[in-house]
């Protein structure tokens, strides 16, 4: 099990391979972001997108899909989810046909001041397309359990 | 048309009525965030969620749906989209059966230093549930066109 104590500033990871399809871009936009430039090439051509582009919130969702697949493929983690996100930036449009991938680096780790059994991390996520262009970046604030002290009972007696 | 020049610090808005359904929570989670606590009540009961809860990225997507519906119902806006998001925090779980709504307040406005025809805004978005509990908050960085100078040609001659 990977605990907060096993995570160090500078730890890096690279994973993910997400093929962005036109159908999925349209499905997401119809339900959650029905702005004209997310629904048609013609309308997108009138904007800086140039052609049909994915909703920025679709890009965050696709990134989460890559992150969860990577988590579930590896060592079990004592992660308690994310408290939030800082500095989310949509740097370049994401288009149908793009293939996305992720790189992460741990920028900070802190023990909790109020909960001695917990800690937090700040991890920079960068998403690239098939041309190695950075399309999105954010910092995820992760919450983790700390490794139980040696000899501590696994279950309170 | 509402331009950057028409937006002032302190401007407030309230809108949205989004019914969170179990089917939609499961659909989103299966595709984008298939962690056990977003897929079953039984697994969620083992976590601080207590019962099936929406992916945080689903909550951002539902919020975008409310925002776009509100934009499309009102005066046309000279908005150019969002450059990014700061200080996104998932404050409380969102459950099937919840009804979400939004409140916004403009926290800052700045003319662009490089593009005299553009400006940016920082708008705090707060999402509440039916019990007026804050479930999510973030700051959206919006990009806008500025109002063309009086007498300026609408189309370059």
Interface residues (C-beta under 8 A of the other chain):
Chain A: X28 X31 X32 X33 X34 X35 X48 X55 X56 X57 X58 X60 X61 X62 X64 X65 X68 X72 X80 X81 X82 X83 X84 X85 X86 X87 X88 X89 X90 X138
Chain B: X28 X31 X32 X33 X34 X35 X48 X55 X56 X57 X58 X60 X61 X62 X64 X65 X68 X72 X80 X81 X82 X83 X84 X85 X86 X87 X88 X89 X90 X138
